[in-house]
C-alpha cells in the first residue's frame, strides 16, 4: 500500500470542489409517422446511437441554427368561422 502524507494541520477545514449546477430536463412526447420512425431508426443504427440520442441531437441542432438565424420560417394565421345553432 502506498504511503499517504498528512498535512501539517490535521484539523484544517477541507474544501469541497464546486460542482456545476445540474440542468433539469423533462420528457417530451413527439408523434412520428411510420416512415419517420423507420428513417430515424436507420440513422440511429448507421451512427451506432440510440434513437433518443439522435432526436436530442436533431432538436439541439435545430434550436442552435434557429437562434443563429439560419432558418426563415413563414407562418400563416387561418381563421375558421363556423355556424352554431342558437
C-alpha positions, 0 to 999 in steps of 0.5 A: 500500500502506498504511503499517504502524507498528512498535512501539517494541520490535521484539523484544517477545514477541507474544501469541497470542489464546486460542482456545476449546477445540474440542468433539469430536463423533462420528457417530451412526447413527439408523434412520428409517422411510420416512415419517420420512425423507420428513417430515424431508426436507420440513422440511429443504427448507421451512427451506432446511437440510440434513437433518443440520442439522435432526436436530442441531437436533431432538436439541439441542432435545430434550436442552435441554427434557429437562434443563429438565424439560419432558418426563415420560417413563414407562418400563416394565421387561418381563421375558421368561422363556423355556424352554431345553432342558437 
